[in-house]
Structures are given as structure tokens and as C-alpha cells.
Amino acid sequence: MTEGSDVEAPVAHRADVERKAEIVRVLVEVGNAVDAVVAQVLSEFGVPASVAGTLWALAPGTEPPTMREVAARLRCDASTVSLAADKLQSMGLVARQPHPADGRKRTLVLTDQGHELWEALRTRLHASGLFTGLDAQEQDALLTLLTKMRNPQQPCY
């Protein structure tokens, strides 16, 4: 090993650490911008922010999950999801339905009003300008990268 490479290794490591810290900083800023838009839409529907995670887990076009599956996605206790489901159900946004393959299980599905909320979220996020600087190909690449970096061992919010 040459003398120069010994000096370059700590510098390269420091640059790597700084780059990752900057990525996290930017992700937090983007997340805060998304949270602000989502909070505004939820408040217009009278929905508390505390149930937002459960709503995200019920994305239209996906298989209706059981509450246990929602809890696993959100990395929280099933009782927390049950409380959120109770709140969403009382608001008319979700319904509990029998699992199609196992009648002992219940799934959570969006009601028509829940789909209306989802459509409002999509529309408002689209109109927010968060993605203005990215063309469709860049958005696809961003989605691929973020999906790849999502760590199943860490909590999802």
C-alpha cells in the first residue's frame, strides 16, 4: 500500500459519510413537504394525522390487507392498527371484510369515501409541485432507488 492511499481512505470515508448525511437531510426535507400536503388534505376530511400510516397501507389497487399485515407494514402493534381502523371505520373511510381465502381473518378495504380521500391525496400531491423538476423517467428512477433503499428492518412512517 502506498503512503498516498493511506491518506485517501479517511478522506473518501469522510466524503461518503457526508454524502449520506446530505441524502438524509434532503429526504427529511422532502418528507416534511409531503407531510404538510397530506396533513392539509387529511384535515379537510377531518381525519387525524395519527391514522395516515394505516391509510397509506390501504393503497388502491393493492390486495386488501389484514390488520396484522398492516401492522407488519407499519412495524407497529396490531392493537395500534385496530384503533386506527376503528377510527377510520367510524368516519366511513374503511370497512372490515372477510378475507377471501380465510374466513377467520378480516381485511381492511377503502369505502367509496376512502377512495375519494385517496384521490384527493393523489391530486393534491401531484399539484403540489414536489415532482415539478423531475420528468417521468426520473420519477421512475427515483421510485426504483427509494424502493431499493427501503430497509425492512427499520420502521416505515
Secondary structure, DSSP 8 states (H G I E B T S, - for coil): --HHHHHHHHHHHHHHHHHHHHHHHHHHHHHHHHHHHHHHHHHHTT--GGGHHHHHTT-TTS---BHHHHHHHHTS-HHHHHHHHHHHHHTTSEEEEE-SS-TTSEEEEE-HHHHHHHHHHHHHHHHTTTTTT--HHHHHHHHHHHHHH--TTS---
